[in-house]
Amino acid sequence: MGDMEVTIKEEARAEIKIWNYVFGYAKIAAVKCAIELGIADVIENYGSPMPLSELASTLRCEPSRLHRIMRLMVHDRIFKQEPINQHTVGFSSTPLSRCLIKGGEKSKTAFILLMSGPTCLAPWHSLSARVLETGNNISPFEVANGKDIWSYAEANPDFSELFNNAMGCKARLTVQATIEGCPEVFDGVENLVDIGGGNATALSLLVKAFPWIRGINFDLPHVVAIAPKSDSIENVGGDMFMSIPNADAAFLMSVLHDWDDEECIKILKNVEKPFQKIKGRL
């Protein structure tokens, strides 16, 4: 194969790929639409291939517009299209569509709605300006929304709830893998503090798997104020840069990456303080 032929093929691939960037937003917009309409929930509950007419009727949608959304969903293998009879096809669930079921064990709906919402999308629109700036440590989120993400969440309860539900999506996946893969690390742990525990999803899974553990869900006061109450979990509000509740072990997930090296060292030193008199675990 000559250099000229290689170049022509590479240019052809580039022409195809560039359209993925031109219309890249369309896929996440369609998935967001599917979540907001509850398409995955309806098709899963139907139990067999669901005709477009019934899907549109159940969702109270305009059929031709819904059909265009479903064509994209099928193309991306989020749903399957299967024949019902000689004249009709229906839509069925897939493992991927079950990630879009609200409240499902593998649901990622909150995470998708968080990241595709205007609050979290806005910082990306000023990315080039942020790269050009020098000597400015203000985050793109703060530039776009007027406050850092923690202050913004405190002032906007709906965003705070969505954010913590999104973190719960990740916790269900990660913590279950931890429980199954290395349960021995929890042997002998009687008190476990989850630093930045949000709505206590991670702790709930851990105390269910290891019922001898008493959990301490530690987060900002406005977060724990709406966290679910439980006999085996105590919700404690505070600031991890000031102090951390005493426990046999500390659990951190998706916390340290938010801070610079000096702030991470301060957090870890505060984690260490309660452990100085006991053989604690992190």
Backbone hydrogen bonds, N-H to C=O, Kabsch-Sander energy under -0.5 kcal/mol:
donor,donor_aa,acceptor,acceptor_aa,energy
6,V,2,G,-2.1
7,T,3,D,-2.5
8,I,4,M,-2.2
9,K,5,E,-2.1
10,E,6,V,-2.6
11,E,7,T,-2.4
12,A,8,I,-2.0
13,R,9,K,-2.4
14,A,10,E,-2.3
15,E,11,E,-2.2
16,I,12,A,-1.7
17,K,13,R,-2.9
18,I,14,A,-2.5
19,W,15,E,-0.7
19,W,16,I,-0.7
20,N,16,I,-0.6
20,N,17,K,-1.4
21,Y,17,K,-0.8
21,Y,18,I,-0.7
22,V,18,I,-2.0
23,F,19,W,-2.4
26,A,23,F,-1.5
27,K,23,F,-0.6
27,K,24,G,-0.7
28,I,24,G,-0.8
29,A,25,Y,-2.2
30,A,26,A,-2.3
31,V,27,K,-2.4
32,K,28,I,-2.6
33,C,29,A,-2.1
34,A,30,A,-2.4
35,I,31,V,-2.2
36,E,32,K,-2.6
37,L,33,C,-2.3
38,G,34,A,-1.2
39,I,34,A,-2.1
42,V,38,G,-2.1
43,I,39,I,-2.4
44,E,40,A,-2.2
45,N,41,D,-2.3
46,Y,42,V,-1.4
47,G,43,I,-1.1
50,M,91,F,-2.3
52,L,89,V,-0.6
55,L,51,P,-2.4
56,A,52,L,-3.1
57,S,53,S,-2.0
58,T,54,E,-2.7
59,L,55,L,-2.3
60,R,56,A,-1.1
61,C,56,A,-2.4
66,L,62,E,-2.4
67,H,63,P,-2.6
68,R,64,S,-1.3
69,I,65,R,-1.5
70,M,66,L,-2.6
71,R,67,H,-2.1
72,L,68,R,-1.5
73,M,69,I,-2.1
74,V,70,M,-2.7
75,H,71,R,-2.3
76,D,72,L,-2.0
77,R,74,V,-1.8
78,I,73,M,-2.9
79,F,73,M,-0.9
80,K,92,S,-2.1
82,E,80,K,-0.5
82,E,90,G,-2.8
84,I,88,T,-3.1
85,N,88,T,-1.8
90,G,82,E,-3.4
91,F,50,M,-2.1
92,S,80,K,-2.6
97,S,78,I,-0.7
98,R,94,T,-1.7
99,C,96,L,-1.2
100,L,97,S,-1.8
101,I,98,R,-0.9
102,K,100,L,-0.5
104,G,101,I,-1.8
107,S,104,G,-1.5
108,K,99,C,-3.3
112,I,108,K,-2.4
113,L,109,T,-2.8
114,L,110,A,-2.3
115,M,111,F,-2.5
116,S,112,I,-2.0
117,G,113,L,-0.6
117,G,114,L,-0.8
120,C,114,L,-0.5
121,L,117,G,-1.9
122,A,118,P,-2.0
124,W,121,L,-1.0
125,H,121,L,-0.8
125,H,122,A,-1.1
126,S,123,P,-1.2
127,L,124,W,-1.3
130,R,126,S,-2.0
131,V,127,L,-2.1
132,L,128,S,-1.8
133,E,129,A,-1.2
137,N,135,G,-0.5
143,V,139,S,-2.2
144,A,140,P,-2.3
145,N,141,F,-2.5
146,G,142,E,-2.2
152,Y,148,D,-2.8
153,A,149,I,-2.1
154,E,150,W,-1.9
155,A,151,S,-1.8
156,N,152,Y,-1.2
160,S,156,N,-2.3
161,E,157,P,-2.6
162,L,158,D,-2.2
163,F,159,F,-2.9
164,N,160,S,-2.4
165,N,161,E,-2.2
166,A,162,L,-2.2
167,M,163,F,-2.1
168,G,164,N,-1.6
169,C,165,N,-1.4
170,K,166,A,-1.4
171,A,167,M,-2.3
172,R,168,G,-2.3
173,L,169,C,-1.1
174,T,170,K,-2.7
175,V,171,A,-2.7
176,Q,171,A,-0.6
176,Q,172,R,-0.8
177,A,173,L,-1.4
178,T,174,T,-1.8
179,I,175,V,-2.8
180,E,176,Q,-2.2
181,G,177,A,-2.3
182,C,178,T,-2.5
185,V,182,C,-1.3
186,F,183,P,-1.8
187,D,184,E,-1.6
189,V,186,F,-1.7
190,E,188,G,-0.6
192,L,214,R,-2.3
193,V,249,A,-2.5
194,D,192,L,-0.5
194,D,216,I,-2.6
195,I,193,V,-0.8
195,I,251,F,-2.2
196,G,194,D,-0.6
196,G,218,F,-2.8
197,G,194,D,-1.0
197,G,218,F,-1.7
200,A,197,G,-1.9
204,S,200,A,-2.4
205,L,201,T,-1.8
206,L,202,A,-2.1
207,V,203,L,-3.1
208,K,204,S,-1.3
209,A,205,L,-1.9
210,F,206,L,-2.6
213,I,210,F,-2.3
214,R,190,E,-3.3
215,G,213,I,-0.6
215,G,232,S,-2.8
216,I,192,L,-2.7
217,N,215,G,-0.5
217,N,234,E,-2.6
218,F,194,D,-2.1
218,F,216,I,-0.9
219,D,217,N,-0.5
219,D,236,V,-1.7
223,V,220,L,-1.3
224,V,220,L,-2.1
225,A,221,P,-1.5
226,I,223,V,-1.2
227,A,224,V,-0.8
230,S,233,I,-0.8
233,I,230,S,-0.6
234,E,215,G,-2.7
235,N,233,I,-0.5
236,V,217,N,-2.9
236,V,234,E,-0.6
238,G,219,D,-1.7
242,M,239,D,-2.1
243,S,239,D,-2.0
248,D,191,N,-1.3
249,A,191,N,-1.6
250,A,281,R,-3.0
251,F,193,V,-2.8
253,M,195,I,-0.5
258,D,255,V,-1.8
259,W,256,L,-1.8
264,C,260,D,-2.4
265,I,261,D,-2.4
266,K,262,E,-1.9
267,I,263,E,-2.3
268,L,264,C,-2.7
269,K,265,I,-2.3
270,N,266,K,-1.9
271,V,267,I,-1.9
272,E,268,L,-2.0
273,K,269,K,-1.6
275,F,272,E,-1.1
276,Q,272,E,-0.7
276,Q,273,K,-1.3
278,I,275,F,-0.6
280,G,275,F,-0.6
280,G,278,I,-1.6
281,R,248,D,-1.4
